[in-house]
Amino acid sequence: MRVKRNYKDSIFRMLYLDEKELLSLYNAVNGTDYTDVENLEINTLQNAIYMNMKNDVSFLFDFQVNLYEQQSTVNPNMPLRDLIYVSKLIQNMVRDCDLYGSALVKIPAPRFVVFYNGSEKQPERKVYRLSDSFSKKQDEPELEVIVTVLNINAGNNAEILGKCKTLREYMQYTDRVRCYALNMPIEEAVECAITECINEGILAEFLKKNRAEAMEVSIFEYNEELHLANLRREGYEEGLEQGITQGITQGKSLSILELLDELGDVSEELKVRILEQTQDDVLSKWHKLAARAESIQEFEKFIKEQYGDKPLIKYKL
């Protein structure tokens, strides 16, 4: 099987542009044993890109539109991404239908599956729901998208991997690339993984016929995965630092209020004034003053003299 590389291609997508292999994957996921690929229609959007979002492969089969994607990162936004993507697919399907007529327009039932093989530990199977992202929770959401995430790393979903040889060997290949990349440049790691897999009969036919393309795509995929991991780590560290800073600030504000509570009732305006203050040096001064003050009025008079009056804005305590 020789394939032509497109922008944003992945090894996973290259493998499953082959209808026979795609049907094998479908059977493994659904516990079926279909053999006729004539009824399988790949309908992935052109260049696998829609609104800067890619989908590895989408196809029509057994009255379903199936969206399959491989990911090496955890992404709880998949239901929203798939909603946008499948809306475009269905729009193309019903382009010539009369949506204002009295006859019911039939559409294939959507099914969304993500095959996860990242390095972050994840459960064997998990489900994301679009309703989880709703700002207002609903007992019975009127719009729902359910995405099933299958962990295909070693030791997970053995039944599915056992039934689909290509998926199992894809997992083995990507695992070797990652292992080699720990000790050598990614270009050498991919070259070693490809050579070793061909010698051991792992994706051998595919890698022999598409060696150059597989090299290019694998290097791109690994670098993209590494880049995303770095972005997530930087974001986490920045968020952690901000969270620690905010926590310290909030702690000082609450400590001031606790000291003032011992002197009497603290007005809403004064609570707002203290809780809105974010300058650490100012809060430190206020804390010392609250500890020495003999009355709330003494404390309040001081901060008004030193920092001026401030309009009261609504603050939910």
N, C-alpha and C positions, 0 to 999 in steps of 0.2 A: 504494500500500500504506500504510494508516494503522494505526498500532499504539498500544497503550495502555502507558504507561510504568509499570513496576513497580519496587519497591525494588531497588536494586543493579543496575538495568538498565545496559546500555552500548550504544553505537552498534552495535557488532558484534552483540550479541544481538538488538537491535531489527531489524537487517537480516536475520538468519538465523532469525527466527521465521516468515519466509516460506518455505514448503516448496520452492517452485520455486528460490529463490535458494540454499537449503541443499543441494538436489540438485546444483546447478551447482558449489558448493564441493566437495561429495563427489567429483564426477567429476574435478575439477581435481587434487585430492589423490591420487586412486587411479588416474588414467589411464583412467577408464571413460567411457561416453557414455549413461548411463541417461536416459530422458526421462519415464517414468511415475512421478509422485509419489504415486500411491495406496498404494504399498507402503512409503512413508516415514512413520514415526510419531515425532513429537517427544515425548519423555518426560522433559524437564528437570524436576527436582524443583520443587515449588511454590515460587514466589518466588525460585527459583534459589539457595536457601539450605538448607544442611544442616550442622548443627553449626558454624554461623558461616562455612561455606565456600561460595563460590558457584561454579557452573559455568555458562558462558555458554549452552551448548546441548548436550543429549544427545538422540540419536535412534536408532531402530531402522531398519536398512535392510540388505538383502542378508545376512541372518542374522548381522548384527553390531550391537552396541551401541556407538555412536560418541560419544565425549566430546570436544567441541571447545571450546577456550577461547582468547581473545585476551589477551595480556599485554604490558604496556609495561615490566615489570621482570623481571629474571632470578630464577627461583625453582627451585632444585634439589630442592625438596620436593614438586614436582608428583606424582611417583609415589605418595607416601604420601597426599597429598590425594585423588588419583584412586582409590586403593584404597578409602579410606573411603567416597567418594561412590558408586563403582560397586557396592560391597557393598550399599548401601541400595537402589539401583536394582534389582539382581538379587533382593534380598529381596522387593521388591514384585512382581517377575515370578513368583516361585515360591511365593507366599503360599498358593495352593490346591493345591500339589503335595505328594505323599507322599515326603518326603525319607528316610523310614525303610523304604520299600518295596524290592522286588527290582528294579523297573524303573529304568533309568537316566533321570534327569531331564536333559533337554537345555536348555542356555542359550545365548544368542547370544554369539559371540566378541567380547570387548571390544577397542576400538581407541582410543588416546588421542593427541590432536594438540593442540599449542599453537601459535598464530600470534603470533609475537613482532614487535612494531613499536616497541620502545623506543629511546631515544637512545644507550644503551650499545652499543658495538660487539660484535657477536656473529657466530659463523659462520653460513653459509647454512643449515646443518642440523646439529642435534646431538641426542643421545639421552640421556635420563636413565633410570636403572634403580633400582628400589626396593632392589635388593641393594647398591647403592653406600652406602646408609645403614645397613646392618647393622653392628652393633658388632663382630661376629665375621665375617670374610670367609669365604665358602664357594665352593668350586670349582664346585659344581652347586647353586645355591640352590633350595630346595623351594618357595619363593614368589617370584614375580617380577612386576613391573609395568614395562612399557617405555613411555615417553612420548617421542614425536617432536616436537621443537621446530623449526618452520619460520620462518626469518627472512623477513618480508615487506616489509622496508624496500627502498627503491629499489636496484636492482643485485643483488638476491638472488631466487632462485627465480623467474626470469623465465618459465619454462614454466607454472608454476602460476598466476602472476598473469596471464599471457596467456590462459589458458583460463577464468578466472573474472573476469568484468568487475566484479562487485560488490566482490570482494576487492581488486582493483587500485584501484578508485575509492575504497574505504574507506581504503586506504593513502595515497592522494593527499590525501584530505580531512584525515586526522589530521596529516599532515605539514605542511599549510598552517596548521592551528591552532597547532601548535608554533612554526612560523616567525614567525607574527604575534605570538604571545604573548611573544616575545623583546623586542618594542619597544612593546607596548601592554598595557593591562589585559586579562585573559582574556576578559571579557565582550565587549569590542570585537573581540578577536582571533577569537572564535568567530563573531560577527556578520559580520565581513569574510570569513572562510573560507566560511561558508554562502552568502553572496551571490555570491561569486566562483565557487564550485563550481556553483551553479545556473546562472549565466550561461554557464559553460563546459561544461555537460552532465555534470558529475561528481556522481553520486548525485542528479541533479536532481529526479526524481520523488519520491524518498524525502524529500529535504530540503524540497521544496515542501509536501508533505502533512503533514510532521511537524516543521515548523520550530521551534515552541515547545518541543516535547519534545526535539528534537535540541540546541537551545541549552542547556537545563537539564542534560541528560545529559553533553554535552561539557564544560561548565564543571565539573561534579562529577568527571568522569573526570580532567581535567587537574589539578584541585586535589588529588585523591587521589594521582595519579602524583607530583606535586611533594612532597606530604607524605611518601610512602614514600621518595622519593629523599633527602629531608632526614634521615629517620630512619636510612637506611643510611649516609649520610655522617657523621652524629653518632656512630653506632655504630662506624664505621670509625676515626674520629678518636680516640674513647675507647679503642678496642681498641689502636690504634697507640701511644697514650700509655702505656697499661698495659703493652704489650709492651716498649716502650723502657725503662720503669722496671724491669720484671722482668728484662730483659736486663742492665741495669747492675748490679742486685743480684746476679744469678747470676754475672756476670763477676767481681765482687769476691770472692764466695765461692770461686770456682775459683782465683782468684789467691792467696788465703790458703792454700788446700790445696797449691798448687804450691810456695809458700815452705816449708811444713811438710814436704813430701815430701823436700826437700833435707836436712832434719834427721833423717829416719828414717821408720819405718812409722807412718802415721796410723791410729789405731783407728777401727773402724766407729762407735763412739759419738761420737767427736770429729767425724768427717765429718758425721754426722747433725746434730750441734749447730751446725756452721757452715752447712750447707746449708739448715737450717730458719730461720736468722736472716734476717729481712727488713728490720730497721731499718738504714737507711743509715749513720747516725752510729756505731752499734755496730760495723758491719762495717769502717768506716774505722779505728776504734781497733784492732780485731783485726788489720787488715792491717799497721798500723804495728808492733804488738807482734810479729807473725810475722816481720817483717823484722829485728827486733832480737834476738829470742829466740835463745839458744844451744842450746836443746833443746825438743823437743815437750812434755816434762814441765813446763818453765818456762811455756810458753804455756798449757797446759791448767790448771795451778795458778792462773794469773792469772784466767782467765775464770770458773773455779769460785768463786774468792774474790769476784770483782766481781759476778757474775750468778747465782751459786748453781748447785746441781746441777739437772739437768733429766732426767726419765725418758727412756730410750731408746725411740723408736718406730721401727717398721719403715720403712725408706726404700730405695727401689730406685735404685741408682746407675747 
